[in-house]
Amino acid sequence: MLAIATLKDNPINEQIRCKEMMVIGPNGEQLGVKSKQDALTLAGYAGFDLVLMSDSGNVPVCKIMDYNKFKYEKKKKAKESQKKQRETIVETKEFRLSVKIDVHDFDTRVNNASKALAKGNKVKASIRFKGREITHPELAKDVLDRFYEKVSDVSEIESKPKIEGRTMFMILAPKK
């Protein structure tokens, strides 16, 4: 059973460059130090591949195994660990409001923010000042406070409204 290996995978069968190696059987038993040809013969009789597991140390270690199954399980484990990693990452969704936002637009953003918070994401509500609106930051703070009141049942304030340049924003986190 010959398998083709890519460069980043473990060398198999004829790709192994060692003359002598410690050979481990398909059931995990140690078969001792063998020459490359003897190890390949053993792997051929077993119907498996000879895979170089470790070439560090004074004697390289090779294992007789089904290489395709080994690659499949390795890929499966990597995918599982990526999935777990993705679950721990919390995304921040930004919702842009304005000082003169209309009622329907405001309600739409509130509904979308509630959905994002329910999924476990953080929400950044921001207001960008246009023209002379920056002279009345209290109007923007009122809009942000109203926004928080609407989503307060599913969120808590992580950072209070603050101004940075021409933008006022606050960050909301989902309730525990």
Order of alpha helices (4+ residues) and beta strands (2+ residues): beta-beta-alpha-beta-beta-alpha-beta-alpha-beta-alpha-beta-beta
